[in-house]
Amino acid sequence: CMSSEIEWYGQTLSPDLKYLELFGLADYHRGNPFSDRNCWLRAIDYIANKPEAYAVLVGDLCECVTKTSKGDIHRQKETPQQQWHAIIDDLMPIKHKILGATGGNHEARIYENTGIDITWEVANGLHIPYDPDGILLKISFGNFNNRTAGMPFVYWVHATHGYGGARTRGGKLSKVERMASYVLADVAMMGHDHDAAILPYEVLAPDPRGTKTEGGWTHGKVKAHRTLLVKCSAFLKWGGYARGKGFAPSTLIPPTVLLGGEEKPWPMANPARRNQPEVRGVL
């Protein structure tokens, strides 16, 4: 998939899923000497062994230093080709649980120099949807939505890699908040900043249903729509460029977004909002 107008990709999962744990896997930077392979493999192992766990690939999985790019090409452990083949090998056990992928600025270095999109190669190897500029997903699962048998719960997830060099958590979240104002979704997910953060973001939307008054007017209510703003963590230890340029240490543990199906397994859930995304914590 080359750059194009925004489109969405959908998948219907098992109606027996009571909830879904969604992970954004971003910023592994395979080939970087500070890449944390133990944390990366632990996340993959968790997703592989938890029936409710699924993932989206959110870019910068490879380091991809070139002669003309930022980064230390002399310390890079593998060639970009070796990096992308290793990513495919690592993710092969969970390929059926990866819902989609988007690229990052590090992989874009290779495309800019050669015209080869290595994230497309990864997505093609795993047989998953891919959009280089951001991936919009329709995720359906569970049963008895709106108390109707055979009707799944539906969530929209919009994920892009991100941009810029924000240092404060507020600055990092402001970018994903801006993205959430462009595309209406239940989850707005962004990587790039190497920091895990989750924040509910709500807008009010008119409910088109209403009742007529004696004066002939129609009177209705306004309901809240929640978008969960998600900054994905990184799998990169503190050192090299980040340490030298004064960026904060990376959060190495990915946050979890819970999407409810027939019921939610956490005590604070509001039954009236059971089809809204919530936060469970971290892996």
GIZI-V209054 format. One record per residue. N is the residue number from 1. RES is the residue in three letters. SS is DSSP state (H for helix, E for strand, L for the rest). PSI is psi in radians with two decimals (none if undefined). Layout:
n=N res=RES ss=SS psi=PSI
n=N res=RES ss=SS psi=PSI
This chain:
n=1 res=CYS ss=L psi=2.10
n=2 res=MET ss=L psi=3.04
n=3 res=SER ss=L psi=2.37
n=4 res=SER ss=L psi=3.12
n=5 res=GLU ss=L psi=2.69
n=6 res=ILE ss=L psi=2.35
n=7 res=GLU ss=L psi=2.96
n=8 res=TRP ss=E psi=2.75
n=9 res=TYR ss=E psi=2.37
n=10 res=GLY ss=E psi=2.67
n=11 res=GLN ss=E psi=2.36
n=12 res=THR ss=E psi=2.06
n=13 res=LEU ss=L psi=-3.05
n=14 res=SER ss=L psi=2.39
n=15 res=PRO ss=L psi=-0.21
n=16 res=ASP ss=L psi=-0.13
n=17 res=LEU ss=L psi=2.13
n=18 res=LYS ss=L psi=-0.44
n=19 res=TYR ss=E psi=2.96
n=20 res=LEU ss=E psi=2.33
n=21 res=GLU ss=E psi=2.10
n=22 res=LEU ss=E psi=2.21
n=23 res=PHE ss=E psi=2.40
n=24 res=GLY ss=E psi=1.95
n=25 res=LEU ss=E psi=1.97
n=26 res=ALA ss=L psi=2.73
n=27 res=ASP ss=L psi=0.83
n=28 res=TYR ss=L psi=-0.62
n=29 res=HIS ss=L psi=0.88
n=30 res=ARG ss=E psi=2.29
n=31 res=GLY ss=L psi=-0.35
n=32 res=ASN ss=L psi=2.37
n=33 res=PRO ss=L psi=-0.29
n=34 res=PHE ss=L psi=0.07
n=35 res=SER ss=E psi=2.28
n=36 res=ASP ss=L psi=1.67
n=37 res=ARG ss=H psi=-0.58
n=38 res=ASN ss=H psi=-0.80
n=39 res=CYS ss=H psi=-0.68
n=40 res=TRP ss=H psi=-0.85
n=41 res=LEU ss=H psi=-0.53
n=42 res=ARG ss=H psi=-0.71
n=43 res=ALA ss=H psi=-0.75
n=44 res=ILE ss=H psi=-0.74
n=45 res=ASP ss=H psi=-0.68
n=46 res=TYR ss=H psi=-0.82
n=47 res=ILE ss=H psi=-0.69
n=48 res=ALA ss=H psi=-0.59
n=49 res=ASN ss=H psi=-0.02
n=50 res=LYS ss=L psi=1.95
n=51 res=PRO ss=L psi=-0.53
n=52 res=GLU ss=L psi=-0.08
n=53 res=ALA ss=E psi=2.31
n=54 res=TYR ss=E psi=2.93
n=55 res=ALA ss=E psi=2.76
n=56 res=VAL ss=E psi=2.40
n=57 res=LEU ss=E psi=2.18
n=58 res=VAL ss=L psi=0.44
n=59 res=GLY ss=L psi=2.87
n=60 res=ASP ss=L psi=0.70
n=61 res=LEU ss=L psi=-0.39
n=62 res=CYS ss=E psi=2.65
n=63 res=GLU ss=L psi=-0.86
n=64 res=CYS ss=L psi=0.84
n=65 res=VAL ss=L psi=2.33
n=66 res=THR ss=L psi=3.05
n=67 res=LYS ss=L psi=-0.47
n=68 res=THR ss=L psi=0.08
n=69 res=SER ss=L psi=3.02
n=70 res=LYS ss=L psi=2.81
n=71 res=GLY ss=L psi=2.86
n=72 res=ASP ss=L psi=1.75
n=73 res=ILE ss=L psi=-0.41
n=74 res=HIS ss=L psi=-0.40
n=75 res=ARG ss=L psi=-0.17
n=76 res=GLN ss=L psi=2.25
n=77 res=LYS ss=L psi=-0.55
n=78 res=GLU ss=L psi=2.84
n=79 res=THR ss=L psi=2.76
n=80 res=PRO ss=H psi=-0.63
n=81 res=GLN ss=H psi=-0.75
n=82 res=GLN ss=H psi=-0.64
n=83 res=GLN ss=H psi=-0.84
n=84 res=TRP ss=H psi=-0.57
n=85 res=HIS ss=H psi=-0.63
n=86 res=ALA ss=H psi=-0.65
n=87 res=ILE ss=H psi=-0.78
n=88 res=ILE ss=H psi=-0.80
n=89 res=ASP ss=H psi=-0.75
n=90 res=ASP ss=H psi=-0.69
n=91 res=LEU ss=H psi=-0.15
n=92 res=MET ss=H psi=-0.68
n=93 res=PRO ss=H psi=-0.33
n=94 res=ILE ss=H psi=0.37
n=95 res=LYS ss=H psi=-0.56
n=96 res=HIS ss=H psi=-0.08
n=97 res=LYS ss=H psi=0.14
n=98 res=ILE ss=E psi=2.11
n=99 res=LEU ss=E psi=-0.33
n=100 res=GLY ss=E psi=3.02
n=101 res=ALA ss=E psi=2.60
n=102 res=THR ss=L psi=2.82
n=103 res=GLY ss=L psi=2.99
n=104 res=GLY ss=L psi=3.04
n=105 res=ASN ss=H psi=-0.48
n=106 res=HIS ss=H psi=-0.77
n=107 res=GLU ss=H psi=-0.53
n=108 res=ALA ss=H psi=-0.40
n=109 res=ARG ss=H psi=-0.71
n=110 res=ILE ss=H psi=-0.72
n=111 res=TYR ss=H psi=-0.72
n=112 res=GLU ss=H psi=-0.56
n=113 res=ASN ss=H psi=-0.45
n=114 res=THR ss=H psi=-0.31
n=115 res=GLY ss=L psi=0.09
n=116 res=ILE ss=L psi=2.15
n=117 res=ASP ss=L psi=1.78
n=118 res=ILE ss=H psi=-0.39
n=119 res=THR ss=H psi=-0.59
n=120 res=TRP ss=H psi=-0.68
n=121 res=GLU ss=H psi=-0.72
n=122 res=VAL ss=H psi=-0.85
n=123 res=ALA ss=H psi=-0.68
n=124 res=ASN ss=H psi=-0.68
n=125 res=GLY ss=H psi=-0.52
n=126 res=LEU ss=H psi=-0.13
n=127 res=HIS ss=L psi=0.93
n=128 res=ILE ss=L psi=2.73
n=129 res=PRO ss=L psi=2.57
n=130 res=TYR ss=E psi=2.40
n=131 res=ASP ss=L psi=2.15
n=132 res=PRO ss=L psi=-0.39
n=133 res=ASP ss=L psi=-0.09
n=134 res=GLY ss=L psi=2.58
n=135 res=ILE ss=E psi=2.23
n=136 res=LEU ss=E psi=2.12
n=137 res=LEU ss=E psi=2.45
n=138 res=LYS ss=E psi=2.01
n=139 res=ILE ss=E psi=2.11
n=140 res=SER ss=E psi=2.36
n=141 res=PHE ss=E psi=3.01
n=142 res=GLY ss=L psi=-2.93
n=143 res=ASN ss=L psi=2.82
n=144 res=PHE ss=L psi=0.60
n=145 res=ASN ss=H psi=2.37
n=146 res=ASN ss=H psi=0.54
n=147 res=ARG ss=H psi=0.56
n=148 res=THR ss=L psi=2.11
n=149 res=ALA ss=L psi=2.40
n=150 res=GLY ss=L psi=-0.04
n=151 res=MET ss=L psi=2.03
n=152 res=PRO ss=L psi=2.86
n=153 res=PHE ss=E psi=2.46
n=154 res=VAL ss=E psi=2.31
n=155 res=TYR ss=E psi=2.54
n=156 res=TRP ss=E psi=2.27
n=157 res=VAL ss=E psi=2.19
n=158 res=HIS ss=E psi=2.08
n=159 res=ALA ss=E psi=2.28
n=160 res=THR ss=E psi=2.81
n=161 res=HIS ss=L psi=-0.78
n=162 res=GLY ss=L psi=-3.07
n=163 res=TYR ss=L psi=2.99
n=164 res=GLY ss=L psi=-3.09
n=165 res=GLY ss=L psi=0.81
n=166 res=ALA ss=L psi=2.52
n=167 res=ARG ss=L psi=-0.54
n=168 res=THR ss=L psi=2.70
n=169 res=ARG ss=H psi=-0.63
n=170 res=GLY ss=H psi=-0.72
n=171 res=GLY ss=H psi=-0.65
n=172 res=LYS ss=H psi=-0.76
n=173 res=LEU ss=H psi=-0.50
n=174 res=SER ss=H psi=-0.51
n=175 res=LYS ss=H psi=-0.74
n=176 res=VAL ss=H psi=-0.50
n=177 res=GLU ss=H psi=-0.71
n=178 res=ARG ss=H psi=-0.73
n=179 res=MET ss=H psi=-0.67
n=180 res=ALA ss=H psi=-0.41
n=181 res=SER ss=L psi=-0.22
n=182 res=TYR ss=L psi=-0.64
n=183 res=VAL ss=L psi=2.13
n=184 res=LEU ss=L psi=2.08
n=185 res=ALA ss=L psi=2.91
n=186 res=ASP ss=L psi=-0.50
n=187 res=VAL ss=E psi=2.20
n=188 res=ALA ss=E psi=2.04
n=189 res=MET ss=E psi=2.38
n=190 res=MET ss=E psi=2.48
n=191 res=GLY ss=L psi=-2.41
n=192 res=HIS ss=L psi=-0.69
n=193 res=ASP ss=L psi=0.00
n=194 res=HIS ss=L psi=0.71
n=195 res=ASP ss=L psi=2.22
n=196 res=ALA ss=L psi=2.25
n=197 res=ALA ss=E psi=2.48
n=198 res=ILE ss=E psi=2.34
n=199 res=LEU ss=E psi=2.21
n=200 res=PRO ss=E psi=2.43
n=201 res=TYR ss=E psi=2.06
n=202 res=GLU ss=E psi=2.46
n=203 res=VAL ss=E psi=2.70
n=204 res=LEU ss=E psi=2.30
n=205 res=ALA ss=E psi=2.40
n=206 res=PRO ss=E psi=2.38
n=207 res=ASP ss=E psi=2.05
n=208 res=PRO ss=E psi=-0.29
n=209 res=ARG ss=E psi=2.53
n=210 res=GLY ss=E psi=3.08
n=211 res=THR ss=E psi=2.52
n=212 res=LYS ss=E psi=2.48
n=213 res=THR ss=L psi=3.01
n=214 res=GLU ss=L psi=-0.48
n=215 res=GLY ss=L psi=0.00
n=216 res=GLY ss=L psi=-0.13
n=217 res=TRP ss=L psi=2.74
n=218 res=THR ss=E psi=2.32
n=219 res=HIS ss=E psi=2.28
n=220 res=GLY ss=E psi=-3.14
n=221 res=LYS ss=E psi=2.93
n=222 res=VAL ss=E psi=2.33
n=223 res=LYS ss=E psi=2.70
n=224 res=ALA ss=E psi=2.46
n=225 res=HIS ss=E psi=2.15
n=226 res=ARG ss=E psi=2.30
n=227 res=THR ss=E psi=2.25
n=228 res=LEU ss=E psi=2.02
n=229 res=LEU ss=E psi=2.18
n=230 res=VAL ss=E psi=2.13
n=231 res=LYS ss=E psi=2.14
n=232 res=CYS ss=L psi=2.55
n=233 res=SER ss=L psi=3.04
n=234 res=ALA ss=L psi=2.91
n=235 res=PHE ss=L psi=0.93
n=236 res=LEU ss=E psi=2.10
n=237 res=LYS ss=L psi=2.84
n=238 res=TRP ss=L psi=2.06
n=239 res=GLY ss=L psi=3.08
n=240 res=GLY ss=H psi=-2.28
n=241 res=TYR ss=H psi=-0.80
n=242 res=ALA ss=H psi=-0.79
n=243 res=ARG ss=H psi=-0.75
n=244 res=GLY ss=H psi=-0.55
n=245 res=LYS ss=L psi=0.09
n=246 res=GLY ss=L psi=0.38
n=247 res=PHE ss=L psi=2.62
n=248 res=ALA ss=L psi=2.72
n=249 res=PRO ss=L psi=2.57
n=250 res=SER ss=L psi=2.57
n=251 res=THR ss=L psi=2.13
n=252 res=LEU ss=L psi=-0.05
n=253 res=ILE ss=L psi=2.11
n=254 res=PRO ss=L psi=2.41
n=255 res=PRO ss=E psi=2.75
n=256 res=THR ss=E psi=2.30
n=257 res=VAL ss=E psi=2.23
n=258 res=LEU ss=E psi=2.25
n=259 res=LEU ss=E psi=2.19
n=260 res=GLY ss=E psi=2.46
n=261 res=GLY ss=L psi=-2.00
n=262 res=GLU ss=L psi=-0.60
n=263 res=GLU ss=L psi=2.89
n=264 res=LYS ss=L psi=2.48
n=265 res=PRO ss=L psi=0.25
n=266 res=TRP ss=L psi=2.59
n=267 res=PRO ss=L psi=-0.36
n=268 res=MET ss=L psi=0.01
n=269 res=ALA ss=L psi=2.46
n=270 res=ASN ss=L psi=2.01
n=271 res=PRO ss=H psi=-0.47
n=272 res=ALA ss=H psi=-0.24
n=273 res=ARG ss=H psi=0.62
n=274 res=ARG ss=L psi=-0.27
n=275 res=ASN ss=L psi=0.35
n=276 res=GLN ss=L psi=2.54
n=277 res=PRO ss=L psi=2.52
n=278 res=GLU ss=E psi=3.04
n=279 res=VAL ss=E psi=2.33
n=280 res=ARG ss=E psi=-0.48
n=281 res=GLY ss=E psi=-2.50
n=282 res=VAL ss=E psi=2.79
n=283 res=LEU ss=L psi=none
